[in-house]
Amino acid sequence: MSRTVKNLMMRDISDRIEGFDDALVLSIRGVPAKATNEMRLDLHKKNIKISVVRNNLAKHAFGDSGLKALAPVLKGPSAVAVGGASVVDVAREIMAWAKKIEQLELKGAVLDGELFVGKEGVERLSKLPTREEAIAQTVTLILSPAKKLAAAIKGPGSALASILKTIEEKLEKGEAIAKLG
């Protein structure tokens, strides 16, 4: 392959992964064409794209980006999956497809520079919370004590308001109010 063709292929890979610092590497070798097409169409609907890459060209295209951590898993036939809200979403979707297509080989993934190797690594990654889920959990943890405090403050006030309401209703009806003794 000529140097010009290699440069064009590296530019193509760079364009496809531009803006992504996290990705997943898998092999679709041996997967029936119909299953591959179904998977790609389904993933495309979820804004996830799979690109088959040449390993050495991909390593060069990744350059100094966060994807350079994927170099150890780029062996044999490889495809890079990027997209979704985060690589955690990509991992969840690919794990679902791996259950349907047993020939699908999960090689690894990278999240914030950390490499998750093999099927076990991708499975572990798929169980992590996404950025939005982590933010929601953090907000819940922060607000939880405030909610408990508000409930504790409101509780006695509600009880007092209930007693006053009962007294008011009795007085309106002309009933006597018992003395507390």
C-alpha positions in Angstrom: 0.0 0.0 0.0 1.4 3.4 -0.9 2.2 6.1 1.6 -0.5 8.3 0.0 -3.2 5.7 0.5 -2.0 5.1 4.1 -2.2 8.8 4.8 -5.7 9.0 3.3 -6.8 6.1 5.5 -5.3 7.6 8.6 -7.1 10.9 7.9 -10.3 9.0 7.4 -9.9 7.3 10.8 -9.0 10.6 12.4 -12.1 12.2 10.9 -14.3 9.4 12.2 -13.0 9.6 15.8 -12.6 13.3 15.9 -14.1 14.7 19.2 -14.0 11.3 20.9 -11.5 10.5 23.7 -13.2 7.3 24.7 -14.0 4.3 22.5 -14.5 0.6 22.4 -12.6 -2.0 20.3 -14.3 -5.2 19.0 -13.9 -7.7 16.3 -16.8 -8.5 14.0 -14.9 -11.3 12.1 -17.0 -14.3 11.7 -20.3 -12.5 12.4 -22.9 -13.1 9.6 -23.4 -10.1 7.4 -27.1 -9.9 8.2 -26.3 -9.8 12.0 -23.6 -7.1 11.4 -26.0 -5.0 9.4 -28.8 -5.3 12.0 -26.3 -4.4 14.7 -24.9 -1.4 12.8 -28.4 -0.1 12.0 -29.6 -0.4 15.5 -26.4 1.3 16.9 -26.7 4.0 14.3 -30.2 4.9 15.6 -28.5 5.4 19.0 -25.8 7.6 17.4 -23.1 4.9 17.8 -20.8 4.2 14.8 -18.6 1.2 14.2 -15.6 1.6 11.9 -13.3 -1.3 10.8 -9.7 -0.1 11.1 -6.2 -1.3 10.2 -4.4 -1.6 13.6 -1.2 0.2 12.7 -3.0 3.0 10.9 -5.4 3.4 13.8 -2.5 3.6 16.3 -1.0 6.4 14.3 -4.4 8.1 13.8 -5.1 8.0 17.6 -1.8 10.0 18.0 -1.8 11.7 21.4 -5.5 11.6 22.0 -7.1 9.6 24.8 -7.6 6.8 22.4 -3.9 5.9 22.3 -4.5 3.8 25.4 -6.3 1.3 23.1 -3.0 0.3 21.4 -2.5 -2.9 23.4 -5.9 -4.3 22.3 -5.4 -3.4 18.6 -4.4 -6.9 17.5 -6.1 -9.0 14.8 -9.2 -7.8 13.0 -10.5 -4.7 14.8 -13.3 -2.2 14.7 -13.7 0.9 16.8 -17.1 1.9 18.2 -17.7 5.5 19.2 -20.7 7.7 19.9 -23.6 7.8 22.2 -23.6 10.0 25.2 -20.5 8.2 26.5 -18.4 5.1 26.0 -20.5 3.6 28.9 -23.6 3.8 26.7 -21.6 2.2 23.8 -20.4 -0.6 26.1 -24.0 -1.3 27.3 -25.3 -1.5 23.7 -22.4 -3.7 22.5 -22.8 -6.0 25.6 -26.5 -6.4 24.6 -25.5 -7.3 21.1 -22.7 -9.7 22.3 -25.5 -11.7 24.0 -27.3 -12.0 20.7 -24.2 -12.6 18.5 -21.7 -15.0 20.1 -19.0 -14.5 17.4 -18.7 -10.8 18.5 -15.3 -10.4 20.3 -15.0 -7.6 22.8 -11.3 -6.6 22.9 -11.4 -3.6 25.2 -12.4 0.0 25.8 -10.9 3.2 27.1 -12.6 5.7 29.4 -10.7 8.8 30.6 -7.4 7.2 29.7 -8.2 4.0 31.6 -8.0 0.8 29.6 -10.7 -1.9 30.2 -9.3 -5.1 28.6 -11.4 -7.9 27.1 -15.0 -8.9 27.6 -14.7 -8.7 31.4 -13.3 -5.1 31.1 -16.1 -4.0 28.8 -18.7 -5.7 31.0 -17.3 -3.8 34.0 -17.3 -0.6 32.1 -21.0 -1.1 31.0 -21.9 -1.3 34.7 -20.4 2.1 35.6 -22.8 5.1 35.7 -22.8 7.5 32.8 -21.9 11.1 33.4 -25.5 12.1 33.7 -26.2 9.2 36.1 -23.2 10.1 38.2 -24.3 13.7 38.4 -27.8 12.7 39.4 -26.4 10.4 42.2 -24.2 13.2 43.5 -27.1 15.7 43.5 -29.2 13.2 45.4 -26.5 12.6 47.9 -26.1 16.4 48.4 -29.8 17.1 48.7 -30.7 14.1 50.9 -29.6 15.7 54.2 -31.3 18.9 53.3 -34.6 17.0 52.6 -34.3 15.2 56.0 -33.6 18.5 57.8 -36.6 20.1 56.1 -38.8 17.2 57.1 -37.5 17.3 60.7 -38.2 21.1 60.9 -41.6 20.7 59.2 -42.8 17.8 61.4 -43.3 19.6 64.7 -44.7 22.6 62.9 -47.3 20.4 61.1 -48.3 18.8 64.3 -48.8 22.2 65.9 -50.8 23.4 62.9 -53.0 20.4 63.2 -53.7 21.0 66.9 -54.5 24.7 66.2 -56.8 23.7 63.4 -58.6 21.3 65.7 -59.0 24.0 68.4 -60.3 26.4 65.8 -62.9 24.0 64.5 -64.1 23.2 68.1 -64.4 26.9 68.9 -66.4 27.5 65.7 -68.8 24.8 66.7 -69.0 26.2 70.2 -67.5 23.2 71.9 -65.5 23.4 75.0 -61.8 22.9 74.9 -60.3 20.7 77.5 -57.5 22.1 79.6 -54.1 20.4 79.5 -53.2 19.4 82.9 
